[in-house]
Amino acid sequence: MAPLSGITVLDLTHMLSGPYGTMLLADLGARTIKVEPPGRGEGTRQLLRDDPQYARDGEGAYFLTLNRNKHSVAIDLKQPEGLAVFHDLVRHADVVFDNFAAGVTTRLGIDHAALSAVNPRIVTCSVTGFGGDGPDAHRPAFDQVVQGMGGGMSITGQPDGPPTRAGIPIGDLGGGLFGAIGVLAALQARHSTGRGQHVDISMLDAQISLLNYMATMHLMSGVVPERIGNGHFVHVPYNTYRTADGHIIIACLGDAFFQRLLDVLHSEVLCEPAFAHQPARLAAKDRIDAAINAELAGADTATWLARLNAARIPCAPVNDFAQALSDPQVLARQMVVDVPLPSGERLRMPGNPVKLSAAGTPAYTAPPALGAHTDAVLGELLGFAPERLAALRAQGAIA
């Protein structure tokens, strides 16, 4: 049995942060029902849908990845009849998850106060740029906005280069990830209280949380950290190094790993007695990195990785996407999975990183066409007869 079997999520999300959060819940077995506006559906459906390289079955890679394992019902929440249908769904649901701009749920009458009056056990979650309060609560935000405000960009990049955003959209993904965690916490609390609650996730809050110990160091010392490229501000050697045909990572945390490195790299510089201890290595970081680069230039990446791994020194290649997604370790962990499409084609995409010992092998269902499950969900979950469904469809309340 999937761990979230029996949990029903009404998914009002769009674009990236919200759909990623509900994707995580769906992958863990929650019955996840996308509630989309009739006609165009949620905004992610429009992204890349006409791109011959990044679209399948009329949907783009964004939508296909984020909406596996979900159902779709098309309901016009701006119509009274549509809102009434949505409230009926809320009576049978456990979670309502959105990432609307601040204030939208209140205007639509689907904020936590309104929905808890319909179902006191409902858990609602809103992922916004800045959360539900504070001076910026009503500002719009996207991924790079919160990456910039959150401080992480200021320490990312080369010392003589500009601030650089993370290559993956951690502003969006962090919001969705913390949203899923918050929902699980609220569901657990409901076992004790019998009532749901609202989960308020700020994408900026998530970025500040991810600063972690580096933020504490600044608050203790007043020192503002600067960009140092791929090196470390404490550990040496800990960096990206050039080989004859590419780059590798060597990460020596502590003196013991450095001593092992001396058995692999026979450099006079590295063997200087003072470098046996971290303070001297940190003081001579540039000299040590230069010596390692000089040594590594003599052989290719595969050769050095074999030698470093044999000495049990933490190391890695700098993979591109093709290399990362074909890595034997990645494939052994089922982190590339086949997801069926309505056409019968199977699409490969990243798998579920949460491995639970009693959950069995995960299964994946196709990302839904817009409104593909309207009749089934409203008929099975709410008991709507075909005549009522036809009347609601004629009114434009559903599709």
C-alpha positions as CSV (number, residue, x, y, z in Angstrom):
1,M,0.0,0.0,0.0
2,A,1.3,3.5,-0.9
3,P,2.1,5.5,2.3
4,L,-0.4,8.3,1.5
5,S,-3.2,5.9,0.3
6,G,-6.5,7.2,1.6
7,I,-5.5,10.9,1.5
8,T,-7.2,13.0,-1.1
9,V,-5.5,16.2,-2.3
10,L,-7.3,18.9,-4.3
11,D,-4.6,20.5,-6.4
12,L,-5.2,24.1,-7.4
13,T,-1.5,24.7,-8.3
14,H,0.1,26.0,-11.5
15,M,3.6,26.5,-12.9
16,L,6.3,24.9,-10.8
17,S,6.4,25.4,-7.0
18,G,2.9,24.2,-6.3
19,P,2.8,21.4,-8.8
20,Y,6.1,20.1,-7.5
21,G,4.7,19.9,-4.0
22,T,1.6,18.1,-5.1
23,M,3.7,15.8,-7.3
24,L,5.6,14.7,-4.3
25,L,2.4,13.9,-2.5
26,A,1.0,12.1,-5.5
27,D,4.2,10.0,-5.9
28,L,3.7,8.9,-2.3
29,G,0.2,7.7,-3.1
30,A,-2.2,10.5,-2.3
31,R,-5.2,10.7,-4.6
32,T,-4.4,14.0,-6.2
33,I,-7.1,15.8,-8.2
34,K,-6.1,18.7,-10.3
35,V,-8.9,21.3,-10.2
36,E,-8.4,23.4,-13.4
37,P,-10.3,26.2,-15.1
38,P,-12.2,24.9,-18.2
39,G,-10.8,25.8,-21.6
40,R,-7.0,26.3,-21.2
41,G,-6.4,24.5,-17.9
42,E,-3.7,25.6,-15.5
43,G,-0.8,27.7,-16.9
44,T,1.8,25.0,-17.0
45,R,-0.1,23.2,-19.8
46,Q,0.9,26.1,-22.2
47,L,4.6,25.8,-21.6
48,L,6.5,24.1,-24.5
49,R,3.3,22.4,-25.7
50,D,4.1,23.2,-29.3
51,D,7.8,22.5,-29.1
52,P,8.6,19.5,-31.3
53,Q,11.6,18.6,-29.1
54,Y,10.1,19.0,-25.7
55,A,6.4,18.1,-26.1
56,R,4.5,14.8,-26.3
57,D,0.8,14.3,-26.8
58,G,0.2,18.1,-27.0
59,E,1.8,18.7,-23.5
60,G,5.2,20.1,-22.7
61,A,7.9,18.7,-20.5
62,Y,7.0,21.0,-17.6
63,F,3.4,19.7,-17.4
64,L,4.3,16.1,-18.2
65,T,6.9,15.9,-15.4
66,L,4.9,17.6,-12.7
67,N,1.5,16.0,-13.2
68,R,2.1,12.3,-13.3
69,N,-0.1,10.3,-10.9
70,K,-2.8,13.0,-10.9
71,H,-6.4,13.2,-12.1
72,S,-7.9,16.4,-13.7
73,V,-11.3,17.9,-13.2
74,A,-12.3,21.1,-14.9
75,I,-14.3,23.4,-12.7
76,D,-15.0,27.2,-13.0
77,L,-14.5,28.4,-9.5
78,K,-15.6,31.9,-10.5
79,Q,-19.2,30.6,-11.1
80,P,-21.4,30.0,-8.1
81,E,-22.3,26.6,-9.4
82,G,-18.7,25.7,-9.9
83,L,-17.7,26.9,-6.5
84,A,-20.5,24.8,-5.0
85,V,-19.1,21.7,-6.7
86,F,-15.7,22.5,-5.4
87,H,-17.1,22.8,-1.9
88,D,-18.7,19.4,-2.3
89,L,-15.2,18.1,-3.2
90,V,-13.7,19.7,-0.1
91,R,-16.2,17.8,2.1
92,H,-14.6,14.6,0.8
93,A,-10.9,15.8,0.7
94,D,-8.1,16.0,3.2
95,V,-5.9,18.7,1.6
96,V,-6.3,21.7,-0.7
97,F,-3.0,22.9,-2.1
98,D,-2.5,26.2,-4.0
99,N,0.2,28.6,-5.1
100,F,-2.0,31.5,-6.2
101,A,-0.8,35.0,-5.7
102,A,-1.6,36.5,-2.3
103,G,-5.2,37.3,-1.8
104,V,-6.6,35.2,-4.6
105,T,-8.0,32.4,-2.4
106,T,-9.9,35.0,-0.3
107,R,-11.3,36.6,-3.4
108,L,-12.5,33.2,-4.7
109,G,-13.9,32.2,-1.4
110,I,-11.6,29.2,-1.0
111,D,-9.3,30.4,1.7
112,H,-8.8,28.3,4.9
113,A,-11.5,30.2,6.8
114,A,-14.1,29.5,4.1
115,L,-13.1,25.9,3.5
116,S,-12.8,24.9,7.2
117,A,-16.4,26.0,7.5
118,V,-17.2,23.4,4.9
119,N,-14.9,20.7,6.3
120,P,-13.3,21.4,9.7
121,R,-10.7,18.6,9.0
122,I,-9.4,20.2,5.8
123,V,-5.7,21.0,5.6
124,T,-5.0,23.9,3.3
125,C,-1.5,24.9,2.0
126,S,-0.6,28.1,0.1
127,V,2.9,28.6,-1.4
128,T,3.5,32.2,-2.2
129,G,6.6,34.4,-2.7
130,F,6.6,36.0,0.7
131,G,4.0,34.3,2.8
132,G,0.7,35.4,4.3
133,D,2.0,38.4,6.3
134,G,4.8,40.9,6.4
135,P,5.5,44.0,4.4
136,D,6.0,42.1,1.1
137,A,3.1,39.7,1.5
138,H,1.3,41.0,-1.6
139,R,4.3,41.3,-3.9
140,P,4.5,38.9,-6.9
141,A,7.6,36.7,-7.0
142,F,9.2,34.0,-9.2
143,D,12.1,31.7,-8.6
144,Q,15.0,34.1,-9.3
145,V,13.4,36.9,-7.2
146,V,13.5,34.8,-4.0
147,Q,16.9,33.4,-5.0
148,G,18.2,37.0,-5.1
149,M,16.5,38.2,-2.0
150,G,17.4,35.0,0.0
151,G,21.2,35.7,-0.1
152,G,22.2,32.5,-1.8
153,M,23.0,34.2,-5.1
154,S,25.5,36.5,-3.4
155,I,27.8,33.5,-2.6
156,T,27.3,31.6,-5.9
157,G,29.7,32.2,-8.7
158,Q,33.4,33.1,-9.1
159,P,34.9,35.8,-6.9
160,D,35.5,38.1,-9.9
161,G,32.1,37.4,-11.5
162,P,28.5,38.5,-10.9
163,P,26.1,36.9,-8.5
164,T,24.7,33.7,-10.1
165,R,21.5,31.9,-9.6
166,A,21.5,28.2,-8.9
167,G,21.2,26.2,-12.1
168,I,18.1,24.4,-10.9
169,P,15.2,26.6,-9.7
170,I,15.6,26.1,-6.0
171,G,13.4,29.1,-5.2
172,D,10.4,27.3,-6.8
173,L,11.4,23.8,-5.8
174,G,12.2,24.7,-2.2
175,G,8.7,26.2,-1.8
176,G,7.0,23.1,-3.1
177,L,9.2,20.8,-1.0
178,F,8.5,22.7,2.2
179,G,4.8,22.8,1.2
180,A,4.7,19.0,1.0
181,I,6.5,18.7,4.4
182,G,4.1,21.2,6.0
183,V,1.1,19.3,4.7
184,L,2.4,16.0,6.1
185,A,2.9,17.8,9.5
186,A,-0.6,19.2,9.5
187,L,-2.1,15.8,8.6
188,Q,-0.2,14.2,11.5
189,A,-1.4,17.0,13.9
190,R,-4.9,16.3,12.8
191,H,-4.7,12.9,14.3
192,S,-4.5,14.6,17.7
193,T,-6.7,17.6,17.2
194,G,-9.3,16.3,14.8
195,R,-9.1,19.6,12.9
196,G,-7.1,20.8,9.9
197,Q,-5.1,23.9,9.7
198,H,-3.5,26.2,7.2
199,V,0.1,25.7,6.0
200,D,1.6,29.1,5.0
201,I,4.8,28.6,2.9
202,S,6.9,31.5,1.8
203,M,9.4,30.8,-1.0
204,L,11.7,33.4,0.6
205,D,11.4,31.8,4.0
206,A,12.5,28.5,2.3
207,Q,15.6,30.2,0.9
208,I,16.5,31.7,4.3
209,S,16.1,28.3,5.9
210,L,18.5,26.8,3.3
211,L,21.2,29.2,4.2
212,N,21.4,27.1,7.4
213,Y,24.7,27.2,9.3
214,M,26.2,29.9,7.0
215,A,23.5,32.3,8.2
216,T,24.3,31.5,11.8
217,M,27.9,32.2,11.2
218,H,27.1,35.6,9.8
219,L,24.8,36.4,12.7
220,M,27.5,35.4,15.2
221,S,30.3,37.3,13.6
222,G,28.9,40.0,11.4
223,V,31.1,38.8,8.6
224,V,29.4,38.8,5.2
225,P,30.5,35.8,3.1
226,E,31.6,36.3,-0.4
227,R,31.7,34.3,-3.6
228,I,34.5,31.7,-3.6
229,G,33.6,29.7,-6.7
230,N,33.5,26.0,-6.1
231,G,35.9,26.0,-3.2
232,H,35.1,25.9,0.5
233,F,35.7,28.5,3.2
234,V,37.0,25.9,5.7
235,H,38.0,22.7,4.0
236,V,41.1,22.4,1.7
237,P,41.3,20.8,-0.7
238,Y,37.6,20.9,-1.5
239,N,37.0,22.2,-5.1
240,T,36.5,21.4,-8.8
241,Y,39.8,20.5,-10.5
242,R,40.8,20.1,-14.1
243,T,41.9,16.8,-15.5
244,A,43.3,16.0,-19.0
245,D,39.8,15.7,-20.4
246,G,37.4,17.4,-18.0
247,H,36.8,18.2,-14.3
248,I,36.4,16.3,-11.1
249,I,35.5,17.1,-7.5
250,I,37.9,16.3,-4.6
251,A,36.4,16.9,-1.2
252,C,38.8,16.4,1.7
253,L,37.0,17.1,5.0
254,G,39.6,16.8,7.6
255,D,43.3,15.8,7.9
256,A,42.7,12.1,7.5
257,F,41.4,12.4,3.9
258,F,44.2,14.7,3.0
259,Q,46.8,12.1,4.1
260,R,45.1,9.6,1.9
261,L,45.3,12.1,-1.0
262,L,49.1,12.2,-0.6
263,D,49.1,8.5,-1.5
264,V,47.4,9.3,-4.9
265,L,48.9,12.7,-5.8
266,H,52.7,12.7,-5.5
267,S,53.2,16.4,-5.3
268,E,56.2,18.0,-3.4
269,V,53.9,21.0,-2.6
270,L,51.2,18.8,-1.0
271,C,53.8,16.8,1.0
272,E,55.1,19.9,2.8
273,P,54.8,19.0,6.6
274,A,52.8,22.1,7.5
275,F,50.0,21.0,5.2
276,A,49.2,18.0,7.3
277,H,46.9,20.2,9.3
278,Q,43.9,22.2,8.1
279,P,44.9,25.7,9.2
280,A,48.0,25.8,7.1
281,R,46.1,24.3,4.1
282,L,43.4,27.0,4.4
283,A,46.1,29.7,4.5
284,A,47.7,28.3,1.3
285,K,44.4,27.4,-0.5
286,D,45.4,28.8,-3.9
287,R,48.8,27.2,-3.8
288,I,47.4,23.8,-3.0
289,D,44.6,24.0,-5.6
290,A,47.3,25.0,-8.2
291,A,49.4,22.0,-7.2
292,I,46.4,19.6,-7.5
293,N,45.5,21.0,-10.9
294,A,49.0,20.5,-12.1
295,E,49.0,16.9,-11.0
296,L,45.6,16.0,-12.4
297,A,46.5,17.4,-15.8
298,G,48.6,14.3,-16.4
299,A,45.7,11.8,-16.7
300,D,42.1,11.7,-17.7
301,T,39.0,11.9,-15.4
302,A,38.3,8.1,-15.4
303,T,41.9,7.3,-14.3
304,W,41.9,9.8,-11.5
305,L,38.4,8.7,-10.3
306,A,39.6,5.1,-10.1
307,R,42.6,6.0,-8.1
308,L,40.8,8.3,-5.8
309,N,38.0,5.9,-5.2
310,A,40.5,3.1,-4.5
311,A,41.9,5.3,-1.7
312,R,38.3,6.1,-0.5
313,I,38.7,9.8,-1.0
314,P,35.4,11.6,-1.6
315,C,35.4,12.5,-5.3
316,A,33.1,12.7,-8.3
317,P,33.0,13.6,-12.0
318,V,31.2,16.8,-13.0
319,N,28.5,15.2,-15.0
320,D,26.3,16.8,-17.6
321,F,22.7,15.8,-17.8
322,A,23.3,12.9,-20.1
323,Q,25.9,11.5,-17.8
324,A,24.0,12.1,-14.6
325,L,20.8,10.4,-15.9
326,S,22.7,7.4,-17.1
327,D,24.9,6.9,-14.1
328,P,24.6,3.3,-12.8
329,Q,24.0,4.5,-9.3
330,V,21.1,6.7,-10.4
331,L,19.6,3.9,-12.5
332,A,20.0,1.4,-9.7
333,R,18.0,3.6,-7.4
334,Q,15.2,3.9,-10.0
335,M,15.7,7.7,-10.3
336,V,14.9,7.5,-14.0
337,V,11.5,6.0,-14.5
338,D,9.1,5.3,-17.4
339,V,5.8,7.1,-17.2
340,P,3.0,6.1,-19.7
341,L,1.3,8.7,-21.9
342,P,-2.2,8.4,-23.2
343,S,-0.8,7.7,-26.7
344,G,0.9,4.6,-25.4
345,E,4.4,6.1,-25.5
346,R,6.4,5.9,-22.4
347,L,8.3,9.0,-21.3
348,R,11.4,8.9,-19.1
349,M,11.7,11.4,-16.3
350,P,13.2,11.7,-12.7
351,G,11.8,9.2,-10.2
352,N,10.8,9.5,-6.6
353,P,13.8,10.0,-4.2
354,V,11.8,8.8,-1.1
355,K,12.4,5.1,-0.7
356,L,10.2,3.5,1.9
357,S,10.9,-0.1,2.8
358,A,7.3,-1.2,3.0
359,A,6.0,0.7,0.0
360,G,7.0,-1.6,-2.8
361,T,7.9,-0.6,-6.3
362,P,6.3,2.8,-7.2
363,A,3.9,2.9,-10.2
364,Y,3.2,5.9,-12.3
365,T,0.1,6.9,-14.2
366,A,-0.1,9.3,-17.2
367,P,-0.4,13.0,-16.8
368,P,-4.1,13.8,-17.4
369,A,-5.7,15.6,-20.2
370,L,-7.7,18.6,-19.1
371,G,-11.0,17.5,-17.5
372,A,-10.2,13.8,-18.2
373,H,-11.6,12.7,-14.9
374,T,-14.4,15.3,-14.3
375,D,-17.3,12.8,-14.7
376,A,-15.5,10.0,-12.9
377,V,-14.5,12.0,-9.9
378,L,-17.8,13.9,-9.5
379,G,-19.8,10.7,-10.2
380,E,-17.8,8.3,-7.9
381,L,-16.8,10.7,-5.2
382,L,-19.9,12.9,-5.0
383,G,-22.5,10.7,-6.5
384,F,-23.5,13.1,-9.3
385,A,-25.9,11.5,-11.8
386,P,-25.3,11.9,-15.5
387,E,-28.2,14.4,-15.7
388,R,-26.6,16.7,-13.1
389,L,-23.2,16.5,-14.8
390,A,-24.9,17.4,-18.1
391,A,-26.6,20.4,-16.5
392,L,-23.5,21.7,-14.9
393,R,-21.6,21.3,-18.2
394,A,-24.3,23.2,-20.0
395,Q,-24.0,26.0,-17.5
396,G,-20.2,26.1,-18.0
397,A,-19.5,25.3,-14.4
398,I,-17.6,22.1,-15.3
399,A,-16.0,20.7,-18.4
